[in-house]
Amino acid sequence: MSLPPATKNVTSSPGKNAVTDPTDKAALEKDIDRKMRLYGVIQAFRAGRMPDNAQIDQTLRYFINQSPVDLSKLSPEGRKLIEDIRAIIETTRLQFQEKNADEVLQQFIYHTSSQQF
């Protein structure tokens, strides 16, 4: 059973299906999906699993292309900071592609994580 979409109505006597700020269902579903994926990644790390290079590349590309804030509301210094962080992430992504093509880093972490020193 699905409820009809809520309407925005801020008055002293709102209608039966009115709210002050209706939720966009598509945006809500997208946000839930993003949070569930992040939770899955955290659970995988807790279980001792490491992402492969393709997953690392996909995640770093996501961080490069998505901004946590509205760039139009930032000062020039804030936009420069976001640009610099994106450059650092891009450099990291390229380093993983070039220097870790055979996933030696993931193998090293896997094999040393269960060792007692």
All heavy atoms as an XYZ file, in Angstrom:
934
protein
N       0.838     -1.171      0.000
C       0.000      0.000      0.000
C       0.885      1.236      0.000
O       1.757      1.399      0.835
C      -0.873     -0.031      1.243
C      -1.770      1.146      1.354
S      -2.849      0.928      2.773
C      -2.771      2.536      3.432
N       0.667      2.107     -0.947
C       1.452      3.317     -1.069
C       0.578      4.530     -0.788
O      -0.571      4.601     -1.221
C       2.035      3.403     -2.479
O       2.777      4.576     -2.598
N       1.143      5.445     -0.070
C       0.411      6.667      0.245
C       0.540      7.657     -0.907
O       1.540      7.669     -1.618
C       0.972      7.299      1.511
C       0.835      6.463      2.789
C       1.575      7.145      3.930
C      -0.624      6.296      3.147
N      -0.466      8.499     -1.099
C      -0.354      9.517     -2.141
C       0.700     10.531     -1.753
O       1.009     10.715     -0.571
C      -1.747     10.149     -2.181
C      -2.338      9.859     -0.852
C      -1.735      8.554     -0.397
N       1.300     11.208     -2.740
C       2.326     12.205     -2.415
C       1.747     13.335     -1.564
O       0.620     13.765     -1.769
C       2.785     12.722     -3.775
C       1.899     12.122     -4.794
C       1.057     11.074     -4.152
N       2.520     13.778     -0.612
C       2.081     14.847      0.276
C       2.183     16.186     -0.444
O       3.007     16.378     -1.322
C       2.938     14.863      1.531
N       1.322     17.079     -0.048
C       1.337     18.423     -0.625
C       1.856     19.409      0.416
O       1.680     19.219      1.616
C      -0.077     18.850     -1.063
O      -0.944     18.786      0.073
C      -0.604     17.962     -2.161
N       2.470     20.470     -0.079
C       3.000     21.485      0.827
C       1.900     22.494      1.115
O       1.294     23.056      0.205
C       4.206     22.182      0.198
C       4.851     23.186      1.113
C       6.127     23.725      0.540
C       6.781     24.652      1.549
N       8.097     25.065      1.117
N       1.657     22.689      2.405
C       0.615     23.618      2.795
C       0.929     24.112      4.203
O       0.833     23.364      5.166
C      -0.757     22.941      2.754
C      -1.886     23.915      2.982
O      -1.664     25.091      3.262
N      -3.102     23.420      2.887
N       1.342     25.362      4.299
C       1.653     25.940      5.601
C       0.597     27.002      5.885
O       0.711     28.150      5.467
C       3.073     26.557      5.621
C       3.407     27.101      7.000
C       4.096     25.540      5.188
N      -0.440     26.571      6.559
C      -1.537     27.486      6.936
C      -1.993     27.133      8.342
O      -1.540     26.152      8.937
C      -2.737     27.359      5.969
O      -3.258     26.035      6.052
C      -2.342     27.665      4.539
N      -2.935     27.914      8.834
C      -3.451     27.624     10.170
C      -4.329     26.377     10.181
O      -4.481     25.726     11.205
C      -4.244     28.828     10.701
O      -5.321     29.114      9.823
N      -4.896     26.011      9.031
C      -5.706     24.785      8.957
C      -5.321     24.013      7.688
O      -6.001     24.105      6.667
C      -7.195     25.123      8.953
O      -7.477     25.991      7.876
N      -4.235     23.249      7.766
C      -3.782     22.510      6.582
C      -4.732     21.375      6.224
O      -5.513     20.903      7.046
C      -2.416     21.969      7.004
C      -2.461     21.937      8.484
C      -3.382     23.034      8.902
N      -4.637     20.942      4.965
C      -5.465     19.849      4.478
C      -5.069     18.518      5.082
O      -4.093     18.400      5.831
N      -5.820     17.489      4.735
C      -5.621     16.158      5.314
C      -4.258     15.568      4.952
O      -3.628     14.891      5.749
C      -6.742     15.244      4.831
C      -6.795     13.923      5.518
C      -8.024     13.146      5.095
C      -8.165     11.886      5.914
N      -9.360     11.155      5.568
N      -3.779     15.788      3.722
C      -2.526     15.193      3.264
C      -1.428     16.243      3.103
O      -0.565     16.134      2.265
C      -2.774     14.465      1.931
C      -1.624     13.561      1.562
O      -0.912     13.083      2.433
N      -1.413     13.360      0.281
N      -1.466     17.281      3.925
C      -0.513     18.386      3.796
C       0.571     18.301      4.868
O       0.337     17.872      5.994
C      -1.243     19.714      3.906
N       1.770     18.701      4.458
C       2.915     18.776      5.363
C       3.622     20.105      5.115
O       3.398     20.765      4.112
C       3.899     17.599      5.148
C       3.269     16.289      5.533
C       4.403     17.558      3.734
N       4.510     20.474      6.033
C       5.211     21.743      5.855
C       6.331     21.632      4.828
O       6.674     22.601      4.176
C       5.803     22.241      7.178
O       6.663     21.243      7.697
C       4.716     22.567      8.177
N       6.934     20.448      4.694
C       8.029     20.252      3.746
C       7.962     18.833      3.190
O       8.471     17.896      3.812
C       9.369     20.500      4.440
C      10.532     20.577      3.469
O      10.286     20.760      2.264
O      11.681     20.462      3.923
N       7.339     18.639      2.030
C       7.202     17.279      1.492
C       8.557     16.693      1.091
O       9.478     17.399      0.704
C       6.301     17.446      0.274
C       6.363     18.880     -0.073
C       6.730     19.626      1.169
N       8.677     15.380      1.208
C       9.909     14.672      0.878
C       9.860     14.193     -0.570
O       8.868     13.601     -0.988
C      10.081     13.459      1.815
O      10.069     13.919      3.156
C      11.362     12.732      1.541
N      10.932     14.444     -1.292
C      11.062     13.946     -2.655
C      11.436     12.467     -2.569
O      12.519     12.122     -2.097
C      12.129     14.743     -3.402
C      12.328     14.279     -4.830
O      11.510     13.489     -5.334
O      13.323     14.723     -5.439
N      10.542     11.581     -3.004
C      10.768     10.145     -2.843
C      11.996      9.664     -3.604
O      12.726      8.809     -3.123
C       9.529      9.364     -3.270
C       8.387      9.509     -2.300
C       7.229      8.612     -2.647
C       6.119      8.816     -1.631
N       5.055      7.855     -1.760
N      12.252     10.204     -4.784
C      13.423      9.781     -5.562
C      14.711     10.164     -4.836
O      15.648      9.365     -4.747
C      13.398     10.407     -6.955
N      14.757     11.380     -4.291
C      15.943     11.811     -3.546
C      16.109     10.996     -2.276
O      17.231     10.634     -1.901
C      15.840     13.300     -3.210
N      15.000     10.663     -1.623
C      15.052      9.864     -0.413
C      15.590      8.459     -0.715
O      16.459      7.952     -0.006
C      13.667      9.769      0.224
C      13.564      8.935      1.490
C      14.375      9.559      2.608
C      12.107      8.788      1.906
N      15.098      7.844     -1.789
C      15.569      6.507     -2.173
C      17.053      6.530     -2.537
O      17.801      5.627     -2.181
C      14.747      5.971     -3.344
C      13.322      5.613     -2.981
C      13.236      4.493     -1.962
O      14.056      3.563     -2.022
O      12.352      4.568     -1.092
N      17.482      7.575     -3.231
C      18.892      7.710     -3.602
C      19.759      7.846     -2.353
O      20.823      7.228     -2.251
C      19.059      8.925     -4.513
C      20.434      9.098     -5.074
C      20.485     10.284     -6.020
C      21.878     10.493     -6.557
N      21.974     11.656     -7.429
N      19.294      8.617     -1.377
C      20.034      8.803     -0.139
C      20.099      7.504      0.657
O      21.154      7.153      1.195
C      19.372      9.906      0.692
C      20.166     10.256      1.935
O      21.394     10.471      1.807
O      19.571     10.310      3.031
N      19.012      6.771      0.725
C      18.998      5.488      1.435
C      19.942      4.510      0.762
O      20.704      3.803      1.433
C      17.557      4.928      1.511
C      16.721      5.783      2.464
C      17.561      3.463      1.960
C      15.244      5.444      2.453
N      19.931      4.461     -0.573
C      20.825      3.557     -1.305
C      22.288      3.896     -1.025
O      23.106      3.007     -0.781
C      20.542      3.641     -2.803
C      21.409      2.699     -3.599
O      21.352      1.472     -3.348
O      22.162      3.179     -4.470
N      22.622      5.174     -1.029
C      23.993      5.606     -0.754
C      24.425      5.202      0.649
O      25.515      4.664      0.848
C      24.085      7.126     -0.921
C      25.462      7.712     -0.686
C      25.452      9.230     -0.816
N      24.492      9.873      0.037
C      24.695     10.170      1.326
N      25.838      9.862      1.886
N      23.775     10.772      2.030
N      23.545      5.381      1.624
C      23.877      5.029      3.008
C      24.000      3.516      3.178
O      24.868      3.045      3.921
C      22.835      5.598      3.961
C      22.933      7.103      4.086
C      21.851      7.677      4.968
C      21.975      9.193      5.026
N      20.901      9.804      5.794
N      23.168      2.746      2.499
C      23.252      1.289      2.594
C      24.546      0.775      1.963
O      25.166     -0.161      2.474
C      22.035      0.633      1.933
C      20.742      0.854      2.690
S      20.768      0.228      4.373
C      20.851     -1.512      4.088
N      24.960      1.368      0.866
C      26.233      0.980      0.254
C      27.406      1.282      1.185
O      28.319      0.477      1.330
C      26.426      1.690     -1.083
C      25.535      1.161     -2.179
C      25.736      1.980     -3.449
N      24.786      1.628     -4.454
C      25.043      0.776     -5.435
N      26.217      0.212     -5.526
N      24.121      0.499     -6.328
N      27.388      2.450      1.803
C      28.442      2.811      2.745
C      28.456      1.832      3.917
O      29.521      1.382      4.347
C      28.252      4.246      3.240
C      29.255      4.726      4.287
C      30.676      4.713      3.727
C      28.884      6.113      4.782
N      27.275      1.486      4.423
C      27.192      0.522      5.519
C      27.769     -0.822      5.082
O      28.481     -1.479      5.842
C      25.734      0.363      5.965
C      25.549     -0.637      7.066
C      25.934     -0.350      8.366
C      25.006     -1.894      6.811
C      25.781     -1.268      9.384
C      24.850     -2.822      7.824
C      25.232     -2.498      9.107
O      25.083     -3.422     10.101
N      27.492     -1.249      3.854
C      28.042     -2.500      3.340
C      29.558     -2.471      3.270
O      30.227     -3.460      3.587
N      30.110     -1.342      2.876
C      31.565     -1.196      2.808
C      32.167     -1.294      4.211
O      33.172     -1.985      4.432
C      31.957      0.138      2.137
C      33.425      0.439      2.306
C      31.577      0.118      0.666
N      31.549     -0.622      5.164
C      32.050     -0.664      6.542
C      31.992     -2.084      7.085
O      32.940     -2.567      7.714
C      31.251      0.320      7.434
C      31.561      1.755      7.024
C      31.555      0.100      8.911
C      30.655      2.788      7.644
N      30.897     -2.791      6.828
C      30.778     -4.170      7.297
C      31.823     -5.067      6.637
O      32.357     -5.974      7.275
C      29.366     -4.704      7.035
C      28.318     -4.073      7.926
C      28.601     -4.273      9.398
O      29.106     -3.368     10.061
N      28.309     -5.437      9.919
N      32.118     -4.845      5.371
C      33.136     -5.643      4.676
C      34.507     -5.415      5.309
O      35.267     -6.364      5.511
C      33.162     -5.292      3.191
N      34.832     -4.170      5.638
C      36.105     -3.879      6.304
C      36.166     -4.563      7.666
O      37.191     -5.119      8.046
C      36.327     -2.378      6.471
C      36.868     -1.701      5.244
C      36.228     -0.602      4.713
C      38.021     -2.148      4.641
C      36.720      0.036      3.589
C      38.525     -1.515      3.509
C      37.869     -0.422      2.987
N      35.061     -4.522      8.399
C      35.033     -5.174      9.714
C      35.233     -6.684      9.600
O      35.784     -7.300     10.502
C      33.706     -4.889     10.408
C      33.604     -3.497     10.952
C      32.306     -3.274     11.682
N      32.256     -1.929     12.227
C      31.159     -1.353     12.640
N      30.011     -1.999     12.602
N      31.193     -0.127     13.117
N      34.761     -7.262      8.503
C      34.905     -8.706      8.294
C      36.278     -9.066      7.733
O      36.556    -10.234      7.495
C      33.808     -9.209      7.355
N      37.134     -8.058      7.494
C      38.481     -8.316      7.015
C      38.611     -8.378      5.502
O      39.658     -8.748      4.995
N      37.573     -8.022      4.775
C      37.653     -8.029      3.316
C      38.147     -6.676      2.811
O      37.846     -5.642      3.382
C      36.293     -8.364      2.712
C      35.840     -9.774      3.039
C      34.600    -10.167      2.271
N      33.448     -9.335      2.553
C      32.543     -9.605      3.489
N      32.664    -10.675      4.231
N      31.518     -8.810      3.681
N      38.918     -6.740      1.739
C      39.467     -5.529      1.140
C      38.847     -5.322     -0.240
O      38.584     -6.289     -0.954
C      40.985     -5.659      0.985
C      41.750     -5.761      2.299
S      41.649     -4.261      3.266
C      42.459     -3.099      2.217
N      38.649     -4.067     -0.640
C      38.120     -3.815     -1.982
C      39.193     -4.076     -3.039
O      40.388     -3.922     -2.793
C      37.749     -2.330     -1.940
C      38.663     -1.755     -0.907
C      38.871     -2.841      0.106
N      38.742     -4.492     -4.215
C      39.709     -4.650     -5.304
C      39.935     -3.288     -5.962
O      39.307     -2.292     -5.613
C      39.254     -5.709     -6.312
C      37.930     -5.363     -6.987
O      37.505     -4.196     -6.940
O      37.322     -6.270     -7.576
N      40.870     -3.249     -6.914
C      41.228     -1.972     -7.538
C      40.044     -1.323     -8.258
O      39.906     -0.107     -8.256
C      42.399     -2.159     -8.498
C      43.716     -2.278     -7.758
O      43.781     -2.109     -6.551
N      44.774     -2.589     -8.481
N      39.195     -2.128     -8.878
C      38.035     -1.566     -9.581
C      37.092     -0.877     -8.597
O      36.564      0.205     -8.892
C      37.303     -2.663    -10.352
N      36.885     -1.472     -7.431
C      36.018     -0.856     -6.424
C      36.647      0.416     -5.864
O      35.958      1.408     -5.632
C      35.739     -1.850     -5.298
C      34.874     -3.006     -5.733
C      34.807     -4.094     -4.680
O      35.796     -4.399     -4.026
N      33.627     -4.673     -4.523
N      37.951      0.391     -5.647
C      38.649      1.591     -5.161
C      38.549      2.708     -6.201
O      38.250      3.854     -5.876
C      40.123      1.265     -4.831
C      40.195      0.343     -3.620
C      40.925      2.545     -4.583
C      41.564     -0.215     -3.339
N      38.764      2.363     -7.466
C      38.687      3.350     -8.541
C      37.284      3.942     -8.630
O      37.120      5.159     -8.755
C      39.082      2.711     -9.873
C      39.165      3.733    -10.980
O      40.047      4.606    -10.914
O      38.338      3.649    -11.923
N      36.274      3.093     -8.548
C      34.882      3.559     -8.616
C      34.574      4.509     -7.456
O      33.949      5.558     -7.647
C      33.935      2.365     -8.584
C      32.477      2.744     -8.617
C      31.564      1.534     -8.461
O      32.010      0.435     -8.145
N      30.290      1.741     -8.675
N      35.031      4.173     -6.269
C      34.781      5.016     -5.099
C      35.503      6.358     -5.206
O      34.916      7.410     -4.926
C      35.224      4.286     -3.816
O      34.522      3.052     -3.735
C      34.952      5.118     -2.587
N      36.756      6.328     -5.636
C      37.498      7.587     -5.771
C      36.899      8.468     -6.863
O      36.833      9.691     -6.704
C      38.977      7.300     -6.032
C      39.731      6.635     -4.868
C      41.162      6.331     -5.271
C      39.684      7.496     -3.620
N      36.438      7.866     -7.957
C      35.764      8.658     -9.003
C      34.482      9.299     -8.465
O      34.163     10.439     -8.793
C      35.423      7.778    -10.208
C      36.593      7.487    -11.099
C      36.126      6.614    -12.286
N      37.235      6.144    -13.050
C      37.750      6.795    -14.088
N      37.256      7.952    -14.455
N      38.772      6.296    -14.739
N      33.763      8.556     -7.638
C      32.542      9.105     -7.030
C      32.872     10.338     -6.196
O      32.199     11.364     -6.293
C      31.852      8.038     -6.170
C      30.655      8.562     -5.425
C      29.422      8.689     -6.055
C      30.762      8.975     -4.095
C      28.321      9.192     -5.377
C      29.663      9.470     -3.418
C      28.452      9.569     -4.062
O      27.374     10.081     -3.389
N      33.923     10.245     -5.359
C      34.303     11.385     -4.525
C      34.775     12.575     -5.361
O      34.584     13.717     -4.969
C      35.380     10.990     -3.519
C      34.854     10.192     -2.367
C      35.407      8.969     -2.057
C      33.812     10.655     -1.587
C      34.924      8.222     -0.994
C      33.328      9.919     -0.519
C      33.890      8.698     -0.224
N      35.400     12.312     -6.501
C      35.847     13.400     -7.372
C      34.651     14.107     -8.004
O      34.606     15.338     -8.087
C      36.805     12.869     -8.459
C      38.128     12.425     -7.826
C      37.046     13.918     -9.546
C      39.025     11.641     -8.756
N      33.658     13.339     -8.435
C      32.531     13.904     -9.183
C      31.410     14.454     -8.316
O      30.593     15.232     -8.800
C      31.970     12.855    -10.139
C      32.978     12.479    -11.204
O      33.764     13.302    -11.647
N      32.969     11.225    -11.607
N      31.343     14.062     -7.054
C      30.274     14.520     -6.175
C      30.837     15.513     -5.168
O      31.917     15.317     -4.637
C      29.647     13.338     -5.423
C      29.111     12.260     -6.317
C      27.979     12.740     -7.196
O      27.141     13.528     -6.769
N      27.954     12.278     -8.421
N      30.072     16.532     -4.890
C      30.506     17.520     -3.909
C      29.615     17.413     -2.675
O      28.391     17.322     -2.800
C      30.412     18.921     -4.482
O      30.806     19.859     -3.514
N      30.198     17.441     -1.489
C      29.372     17.365     -0.281
C      28.619     18.664      0.003
O      27.720     18.687      0.819
C      30.393     17.074      0.824
C      31.665     17.638      0.313
C      31.625     17.476     -1.183
N      28.996     19.737     -0.676
C      28.356     21.033     -0.470
C      28.026     21.658     -1.832
O      28.562     21.266     -2.855
C      29.276     21.997      0.316
C      29.500     21.493      1.722
C      30.589     22.196     -0.374
N      27.147     22.646     -1.804
C      26.793     23.385     -3.009
C      27.939     24.352     -3.321
O      28.197     25.287     -2.563
C      25.484     24.139     -2.790
C      25.008     24.855     -4.030
O      25.608     24.653     -5.106
O      24.028     25.611     -3.920
N      28.623     24.111     -4.448
C      29.798     24.914     -4.794
C      29.457     26.381     -5.041
O      30.286     27.255     -4.816
C      30.493     24.332     -6.015
C      31.104     22.942     -5.835
C      31.722     22.455     -7.124
C      32.120     22.953     -4.724
N      28.237     26.660     -5.484
C      27.870     28.051     -5.760
C      27.767     28.877     -4.478
O      27.824     30.101     -4.527
C      26.546     28.101     -6.523
O      25.496     27.590     -5.720
N      27.629     28.213     -3.344
C      27.526     28.927     -2.069
C      28.880     29.119     -1.387
O      28.957     29.715     -0.333
C      26.585     28.179     -1.129
C      25.152     28.156     -1.609
C      24.251     27.456     -0.628
C      22.818     27.474     -1.130
N      21.920     26.791     -0.198
N      29.944     28.590     -2.005
C      31.268     28.699     -1.404
C      31.992     29.958     -1.863
O      31.757     30.461     -2.955
C      32.123     27.483     -1.764
C      31.701     26.144     -1.180
C      32.621     25.051     -1.688
C      31.716     26.187      0.327
N      32.893     30.408     -1.040
C      33.756     31.525     -1.415
C      34.786     31.016     -2.422
O      34.944     29.809     -2.605
C      34.475     32.055     -0.166
O      35.376     31.069      0.328
N      35.515     31.912     -3.078
C      36.570     31.461     -3.989
C      37.605     30.569     -3.299
O      38.087     29.608     -3.885
C      37.206     32.769     -4.479
C      36.117     33.781     -4.353
C      35.320     33.365     -3.149
N      37.910     30.875     -2.039
C      38.855     30.031     -1.299
C      38.279     28.643     -1.046
O      38.990     27.645     -1.109
C      39.235     30.689      0.040
C      40.022     31.964     -0.086
C      39.134     33.191     -0.300
O      37.894     33.084     -0.192
O      39.689     34.255     -0.604
N      36.987     28.578     -0.751
C      36.329     27.290     -0.532
C      36.312     26.452     -1.796
O      36.550     25.242     -1.760
N      36.027     27.100     -2.946
C      36.047     26.370     -4.228
C      37.449     25.878     -4.549
O      37.624     24.778     -5.052
C      35.529     27.274     -5.347
C      34.026     27.375     -5.344
C      33.513     28.084     -6.594
N      32.525     29.042     -6.127
C      32.662     30.352     -6.112
N      33.730     30.916     -6.611
N      31.711     31.120     -5.641
N      38.458     26.683     -4.221
C      39.853     26.282     -4.436
C      40.200     25.078     -3.557
O      40.883     24.149     -4.012
C      40.777     27.465     -4.137
C      42.236     27.161     -4.254
C      42.660     26.904     -5.676
C      44.171     26.766     -5.744
N      44.618     25.826     -6.721
N      39.723     25.083     -2.330
C      39.963     23.957     -1.428
C      39.341     22.676     -1.981
O      39.998     21.625     -2.014
C      39.396     24.257     -0.037
C      39.510     23.130      0.992
C      40.970     22.823      1.281
C      38.758     23.492      2.257
N      38.107     22.745     -2.451
C      37.445     21.574     -3.046
C      38.219     21.113     -4.274
O      38.440     19.904     -4.480
C      35.976     21.891     -3.410
C      35.160     22.196     -2.155
C      35.350     20.764     -4.210
C      34.936     21.028     -1.238
N      38.662     22.046     -5.098
C      39.444     21.713     -6.295
C      40.753     21.014     -5.918
O      41.147     20.021     -6.543
C      39.730     22.999     -7.066
C      40.409     22.823     -8.385
C      40.623     24.173     -9.067
O      39.660     24.934     -9.201
O      41.779     24.439     -9.457
N      41.425     21.511     -4.880
C      42.678     20.893     -4.424
C      42.447     19.485     -3.878
O      43.231     18.565     -4.143
C      43.351     21.757     -3.359
C      43.903     23.061     -3.923
O      44.038     23.169     -5.169
O      44.193     23.979     -3.125
N      41.371     19.303     -3.116
C      41.061     17.978     -2.577
C      40.758     17.013     -3.712
O      41.195     15.853     -3.697
C      39.894     18.062     -1.569
C      40.363     18.810     -0.319
C      39.368     16.677     -1.221
C      39.262     19.148      0.652
N      40.026     17.473     -4.722
C      39.741     16.616     -5.881
C      41.034     16.239     -6.603
O      41.175     15.105     -7.070
C      38.790     17.319     -6.841
C      37.371     17.344     -6.345
C      36.458     18.051     -7.306
N      35.082     17.936     -6.853
C      34.107     18.690     -7.260
N      34.341     19.649     -8.155
N      32.884     18.520     -6.810
N      41.987     17.162     -6.689
C      43.267     16.858     -7.328
C      44.036     15.806     -6.538
O      44.648     14.901     -7.119
C      44.095     18.131     -7.485
N      43.982     15.891     -5.214
C      44.649     14.889     -4.370
C      44.002     13.518     -4.561
O      44.693     12.498     -4.691
C      44.616     15.322     -2.885
C      45.509     16.546     -2.677
C      45.026     14.169     -1.965
C      45.340     17.204     -1.324
N      42.683     13.483     -4.592
C      41.978     12.206     -4.790
C      42.293     11.633     -6.164
O      42.508     10.421     -6.310
C      40.459     12.391     -4.576
C      40.171     12.760     -3.119
C      39.704     11.117     -4.959
C      38.739     13.161     -2.853
N      42.345     12.480     -7.188
C      42.677     12.013     -8.541
C      44.095     11.454     -8.584
O      44.348     10.421     -9.215
C      42.511     13.142     -9.555
C      42.886     12.785    -10.969
C      42.008     11.704    -11.593
O      40.889     11.466    -11.104
O      42.456     11.092    -12.585
N      45.035     12.110     -7.913
C      46.411     11.611     -7.855
C      46.458     10.248     -7.162
O      47.148      9.331     -7.618
C      47.314     12.618     -7.119
O      47.256     13.874     -7.790
C      48.749     12.124     -7.060
N      45.716     10.110     -6.077
C      45.643      8.824     -5.371
C      45.073      7.745     -6.278
O      45.570      6.616     -6.326
C      44.774      8.968     -4.103
O      45.304     10.005     -3.286
C      44.707      7.666     -3.330
N      44.025      8.079     -7.027
C      43.399      7.125     -7.947
C      44.396      6.665     -9.013
O      44.516      5.463     -9.296
C      42.179      7.778     -8.612
C      41.318      6.834     -9.421
C      40.185      7.578    -10.084
N      40.637      8.377    -11.208
C      40.940      7.879    -12.399
N      40.856      6.607    -12.632
N      41.337      8.675    -13.366
N      45.151      7.605     -9.565
C      46.142      7.257    -10.581
C      47.271      6.412     -9.997
O      47.774      5.489    -10.655
C      46.696      8.527    -11.234
C      45.699      9.316    -12.083
C      46.315     10.632    -12.547
C      45.223      8.491    -13.266
N      47.666      6.712     -8.755
C      48.705      5.917     -8.102
C      48.247      4.477     -7.905
O      49.029      3.544     -8.098
C      49.091      6.534     -6.755
C      49.874      7.808     -6.870
C      51.245      7.579     -7.478
O      51.902      6.594     -7.200
N      51.661      8.492     -8.330
N      46.994      4.286     -7.518
C      46.478      2.922     -7.374
C      46.499      2.193     -8.700
O      46.836      1.010     -8.769
C      45.055      2.929     -6.801
C      45.005      2.600     -5.340
C      45.027      3.603     -4.395
C      44.959      1.289     -4.911
C      44.995      3.314     -3.046
C      44.924      0.974     -3.570
C      44.941      1.989     -2.639
N      46.140      2.870     -9.781
C      46.135      2.232    -11.102
C      47.541      1.851    -11.540
O      47.751      0.761    -12.067
C      45.522      3.158    -12.150
C      44.034      3.285    -12.057
C      43.492      4.223    -13.122
O      44.225      4.999    -13.726
N      42.193      4.164    -13.340
N      48.492      2.747    -11.333
C      49.845      2.520    -11.831
C      50.686      1.634    -10.918
O      51.389      0.751    -11.388
C      50.560      3.861    -12.031
C      49.946      4.714    -13.103
C      50.547      6.106    -13.162
O      51.583      6.347    -12.493
O      49.987      6.966    -13.859
N      50.636      1.873     -9.633
C      51.552      1.208     -8.708
C      50.971     -0.046     -8.058
O      51.703     -0.821     -7.462
C      51.976      2.174     -7.594
C      52.615      3.445     -8.089
C      53.946      3.180     -8.741
C      54.597      4.486     -9.156
N      55.826      4.271     -9.880
N      49.658     -0.228     -8.133
C      49.043     -1.353     -7.446
C      48.185     -2.177     -8.414
O      47.145     -2.704     -8.035
C      48.192     -0.848     -6.270
C      47.783     -1.946     -5.332
O      48.571     -2.828     -5.025
N      46.549     -1.901     -4.870
N      48.646     -2.310     -9.642
C      47.862     -3.006    -10.667
C      47.600     -4.467    -10.302
O      46.549     -5.019    -10.629
C      48.565     -2.918    -12.016
N      48.533     -5.106     -9.613
C      48.352     -6.509     -9.251
C      47.810     -6.676     -7.829
O      47.850     -7.782     -7.278
C      49.660     -7.286     -9.427
C      50.847     -6.595     -8.775
O      50.653     -5.517     -8.182
O      51.961     -7.133     -8.860
N      47.319     -5.614     -7.227
C      46.658     -5.612     -5.929
C      47.531     -6.161     -4.799
O      47.069     -6.852     -3.893
C      45.318     -6.357     -6.009
C      44.384     -5.713     -6.999
C      42.988     -6.303     -7.004
O      42.729     -7.245     -6.248
O      42.159     -5.782     -7.762
N      48.807     -5.823     -4.841
C      49.741     -6.274     -3.815
C      49.412     -5.641     -2.464
O      49.540     -6.295     -1.424
C      51.196     -5.953     -4.230
C      52.178     -6.260     -3.121
C      51.556     -6.723     -5.471
N      48.970     -4.392     -2.468
C      48.642     -3.724     -1.207
C      47.522     -4.468     -0.478
O      47.623     -4.718      0.727
C      48.242     -2.272     -1.458
C      47.849     -1.466     -0.218
C      49.034     -1.337      0.725
C      47.318     -0.110     -0.608
N      46.466     -4.836     -1.189
C      45.369     -5.567     -0.564
C      45.846     -6.921     -0.037
O      45.461     -7.345      1.055
C      44.214     -5.782     -1.552
C      43.467     -4.521     -1.881
C      43.975     -3.833     -3.137
O      45.176     -3.801     -3.393
N      43.073     -3.280     -3.914
N      46.698     -7.606     -0.794
C      47.218     -8.897     -0.349
C      48.085     -8.732      0.894
O      48.007     -9.538      1.831
C      48.020     -9.557     -1.469
C      47.172     -9.987     -2.639
C      48.017    -10.503     -3.789
O      49.205    -10.761     -3.644
N      47.398    -10.643     -4.961
N      48.908     -7.687      0.918
C      49.757     -7.415      2.076
C      48.900     -7.187      3.322
O      49.164     -7.762      4.385
C      50.655     -6.209      1.804
C      51.416     -5.741      3.010
C      52.541     -6.424      3.445
C      51.000     -4.621      3.716
C      53.243     -6.003      4.568
C      51.684     -4.193      4.839
C      52.816     -4.891      5.263
N      47.888     -6.345      3.206
C      47.025     -6.046      4.353
C      46.293     -7.308      4.808
O      46.197     -7.591      6.009
C      46.037     -4.915      4.016
C      46.798     -3.599      3.833
C      44.970     -4.765      5.105
C      45.975     -2.466      3.300
N      45.818     -8.104      3.873
C      45.105     -9.335      4.219
C      46.008    -10.305      4.974
O      45.634    -10.856      6.006
C      44.559    -10.002      2.952
C      43.935    -11.347      3.216
C      42.675    -11.447      3.776
C      44.630    -12.512      2.924
C      42.097    -12.684      4.035
C      44.068    -13.741      3.184
C      42.808    -13.839      3.736
O      42.260    -15.049      3.991
N      47.214    -10.496      4.470
C      48.107    -11.480      5.074
C      48.726    -11.008      6.394
O      49.088    -11.837      7.228
C      49.217    -11.880      4.101
C      48.717    -12.698      2.948
N      48.187    -13.961      3.100
C      48.646    -12.433      1.628
C      47.804    -14.442      1.933
N      48.075    -13.522      1.022
N      48.857     -9.717      6.578
C      49.463     -9.226      7.823
C      48.424     -8.883      8.892
O      48.789     -8.723     10.052
C      50.330     -7.981      7.561
O      49.525     -6.966      6.959
C      51.515     -8.331      6.691
N      47.166     -8.787      8.536
C      46.161     -8.386      9.521
C      45.911     -9.454     10.567
O      45.499     -9.164     11.687
C      44.858     -8.010      8.837
O      44.320     -9.138      8.178
N      46.145    -10.716     10.248
C      45.898    -11.787     11.209
C      47.155    -12.189     11.976
O      47.098    -13.074     12.825
C      45.330    -13.007     10.486
O      46.283    -13.483      9.552
N      48.269    -11.536     11.721
C      49.529    -11.871     12.385
C      49.661    -11.126     13.707
O      49.258     -9.979     13.825
C      50.723    -11.523     11.476
C      50.716    -12.230     10.146
C      50.771    -13.744     10.303
O      51.516    -14.259     11.107
N      49.981    -14.436      9.520
N      50.244    -11.801     14.680
C      50.531    -11.179     15.972
C      51.992    -10.783     16.013
O      52.862    -11.606     15.765
C      50.245    -12.167     17.106
C      48.807    -12.597     17.206
C      47.887    -11.460     17.608
O      48.302    -10.595     18.374
N      46.688    -11.450     17.085
N      52.262     -9.528     16.280
C      53.648     -9.046     16.330
C      54.062     -8.783     17.754
O      53.358     -8.408     18.581
C      53.826     -7.770     15.498
C      53.620     -8.006     14.048
C      52.451     -7.603     13.423
C      54.588     -8.619     13.287
C      52.260     -7.801     12.081
C      54.406     -8.817     11.934
C      53.243     -8.409     11.334
